Amino acid sequence: EDLAKYGAVVSFILVAKGVLGFRECAHIVRIAEETGCLIRLISGKKIGTTKSILSLVNLEIVPNKSLVLSIHGAKNEEAFREVVKVINGETDSNDA
């Protein structure tokens, strides 16, 4: 995929503080849609992107699991702040 069309990119190594289940992954997909960014999570040899909610769910992110968060797009800082809240379990994904 041509990631250059998204422009700027930020990448960080994080440790999950919560579980990324279907609701949390749906929330991350919504953040990507609202910011126009492509969000990728990498855990071990698995890669999940906001183009496929199941690819995110299949990462099986649980507390204390390390991952790489990569956000491509002009609003990457805004997307980063929101995604980190989800990864840290700081949002109520029930209203996602």
Buried (B, 14 or more C-beta within 10 A) or exposed (E): EEEEEBEEBBEEEBEBEBEBBEBBBBBBBBBBEEBBBBBBBBBEEBBBBBEEBEBBBBBEBEEEBEBEBBBBBEBBBBBBEBBBBBBEBEBEBEEB
